[in-house]
Amino acid sequence: MPYLTLLFLANGIILYIPGHLSQGNKDSRSMSPMDGILIGLGAALAMIPGISRIGAAVSVAGSRGAGKEHALRWALLLNLAALLVVVGYDFY
């Protein structure tokens, strides 16, 4: 139980820090491939119990200079791909 508590605390820190960074105004055309890779790696943190996939992806996108709307859109698109894979596997 203390391990899970520490992971939830880490999730809170991941979600808290980007809210205090300066907000950028990058959109899809101005993001680099490295930004996409880092956003995907942020979403991959969700493999650790207690870490939110969408929250981590939005936090990484925000820290890379994306606006809030674009960061949320990218995180939801990443989530959509993961859900389609799970549904396909369940259907199979």
N, C-alpha and C positions, 0 to 999 in steps of 0.2 A: 504494500500500500504506500509506503513512503516513496518508492520508486515512481509510481504513477503520479503521486502528488508533485514530485519534481518535474515530471514531464508536462503536466498541466501548467506549472509555473513557467516552464520554458516556452510553452505555447503562448502564454500571456505576454511574455517579453517579446516574442517574435511579432505579435500583433500590436504591441504598444509602441515600440521604437519608431517604425516608419511614420506614425502619426505626427511625430515631432520633427521629422526631417522636412526640408524645404520641398514643396510640391513642384513637380515639373509639368511640362505640357507636351510631352512626347506622345505621338499617336502611332498608328501602325506603320506609316511610311517612314518615320524617323527612328524606329527601333532597329537595332543591329541584330545580326544573328546571335551574337554573344548574349544579348539581353534575353532572347528567346530561350537559349540554353539555360541561363541562370534562373529564369522563371520556372522552367520545367524541373530543374533541380530543387527549387524551393517547394514545388508541389510534391516532389519525391520524398520530402521530409515526412510526409503523411504516413509513410510506412512505419514510422516510430509511433507507438501508441500514445495518444493524447495530443498529437499535433494535427491541426486542422489543415486539410489540403488546400482549400480555397483561401483560407487566411494566410497561409505561408506564401502562396503564389501572389496574392495581392500585396503582401508586405514586400516581397522581393521586387515586384514590378514597380511599386511606389518608390522604393529606394533607388531604382534605376532611372527614375525621372518620369515615369508614366503618370498621366493624370488619373484621378480616382475612377472615372468612368471606364477608361481604357483598361486599367489594371483589373477591374472587376470583370469586364468582358473577356479578357484573355484567360482569367482564372476559370470562369464558367465554361469557356470553350475547351480548356484542358480537362475539366471535370466531365464534360460531355463525351469526350473521346474515351476516358476511362470507363464511364458507365456503359457505353456501347460495347466495349470489349467484354465487360462482365455479363451483359445481357446476351451477347452472342455465345459466350461460353456456357451460360445457363441453358440457353436454347439448344445448344449442341448436346 
